[in-house]
Amino acid sequence: MLKGWVDRQAHPGAPPRVEYRLTTLGRTLLAPIDAVGAWAFEYGEEVMAAQEAACATTKSLAE
């Protein structure tokens, strides 16, 4: 799934270790991910309120 986005480097030894790095292509996702994070920070309370309202509506319909 992440082929092309993440580079996996296995290092021999005891204990063995694995290192992961974003590829050049993977780094192109940083700006969109930051934008989604900024949006979530700005609108998070509204999203939670909408979810709670939807849950309350669903619950009252079930009763």
C-alpha positions as CSV (number, residue, x, y, z in Angstrom):
1,M,0.0,0.0,0.0
2,L,2.8,2.5,0.8
3,K,5.1,1.3,-1.9
4,G,6.5,4.4,-3.5
5,W,5.6,6.6,-0.5
6,V,7.8,5.1,2.2
7,D,11.3,3.6,2.0
8,R,12.0,0.7,4.3
9,Q,15.6,0.0,5.3
10,A,16.4,-3.1,7.3
11,H,19.6,-3.0,9.3
12,P,21.3,-6.3,10.4
13,G,22.5,-6.8,13.9
14,A,21.2,-7.8,17.3
15,P,18.6,-6.7,17.8
16,P,17.7,-6.1,14.2
17,R,16.2,-2.7,13.4
18,V,14.2,-1.2,10.6
19,E,14.2,2.4,9.5
20,Y,11.4,4.1,7.6
21,R,11.6,7.3,5.6
22,L,9.3,9.1,3.3
23,T,10.3,9.0,-0.4
24,T,10.4,12.2,-2.5
25,L,6.9,11.2,-3.6
26,G,5.8,10.6,0.0
27,R,7.0,14.0,1.0
28,T,4.6,15.6,-1.5
29,L,1.8,14.5,0.8
30,L,3.1,16.6,3.8
31,A,1.4,19.8,2.6
32,P,-2.0,18.2,2.1
33,I,-1.7,16.4,5.4
34,D,-0.8,19.6,7.1
35,A,-3.8,21.3,5.5
36,V,-6.2,18.6,6.7
37,G,-4.7,18.9,10.2
38,A,-5.2,22.7,10.2
39,W,-8.8,22.2,8.9
40,A,-9.5,19.7,11.7
41,F,-8.0,22.0,14.3
42,E,-10.2,24.9,13.1
43,Y,-13.4,22.9,12.7
44,G,-13.0,20.1,15.1
45,E,-15.5,21.4,17.6
46,E,-18.1,21.8,14.9
47,V,-17.5,18.3,13.6
48,M,-17.9,16.9,17.1
49,A,-21.1,18.8,17.7
50,A,-22.5,17.6,14.3
51,Q,-21.6,14.0,15.2
52,E,-23.2,14.3,18.7
53,A,-26.4,15.8,17.1
54,A,-26.6,13.0,14.6
55,C,-26.1,10.4,17.3
56,A,-28.9,12.1,19.4
57,T,-31.2,12.1,16.4
58,T,-30.5,8.4,15.7
59,K,-31.0,7.5,19.3
60,S,-34.3,9.3,19.6
61,L,-35.6,7.7,16.4
62,A,-34.7,4.3,17.8
63,E,-36.7,4.9,21.0
